[in-house]
Amino acid sequence: MHQTHDAKRVAIIIETPMQSRLTDALGSAGVTGYSILPVLGGSGKSGRWSREGQVGRAGGMVQVVCIIRPERLEPLLEAAYRVVDRHIGVISVSDCKVLRAERF
């Protein structure tokens, strides 16, 4: 059996035009790895929406996901919140387990 280590999974959904500002902020907070996924649609405070019918990338949303060591969480949240605060976006944090902790 492989040994697992505690980590935090942070998922940030934000408007596509804010993606580079968010990833720059994450880098400044010491985050070295993340994945960016397209968000196809959803429903929230402003109602339902879909990527269908959007012209270009400007109207869409992306999800930036990173897995970090627990002690890196607060700087990441501070940096992400500064970007998300004035825009449409959601930040979620969950506990997870990882193999090869040295990668995080």
Secondary structure, DSSP 8 states (H G I E B T S, - for coil): ----EEEEEEEEEEEGGGHHHHHHHHHHTT----EEEEE-EEEETTEEEESTT--SSTT-EEEEEEEE-GGGHHHHHHHHHHHHTTSSEEEEEEEEEES-GGG-
